[in-house]
């Protein structure tokens, strides 16, 4: 995981759903496609937050695929 991606996860942990700066938007979309973040519209703004699978992966200290399987 890149430093930018780790920073996005840290932001979601600290602040909950957040509207990313324009320069971080591509990384947020990649993280959402990989299952780490969820996208939602809050107060008319696109925001990103940790997904349930992302939370599980962090709690268990396992790769995303293993966390997704653990949730099923």
VENBEL-V694918 format. One record per backbone hydrogen bond with DSSP energy under -1.0 kcal/mol. CO is the residue of the C=O (numbers start at 1). NH is the residue of the N-H. Records with the same first field share a line. If there is no record, write none. Layout:
CO: NH  NH
This chain:
2: 6
3: 7
4: 8
5: 9
6: 10
7: 11
8: 12
9: 13
10: 14
11: 15
12: 16
18: 48
21: 24
24: 28
25: 29
26: 30
27: 31
28: 32
29: 33
30: 34
31: 36  37
32: 35
36: 51
38: 49
40: 47
42: 45
45: 42
47: 40
48: 18
49: 38
51: 55
52: 56
53: 57
54: 58
55: 59
56: 60
57: 61  62
63: 67
64: 68
65: 69
66: 70
67: 71
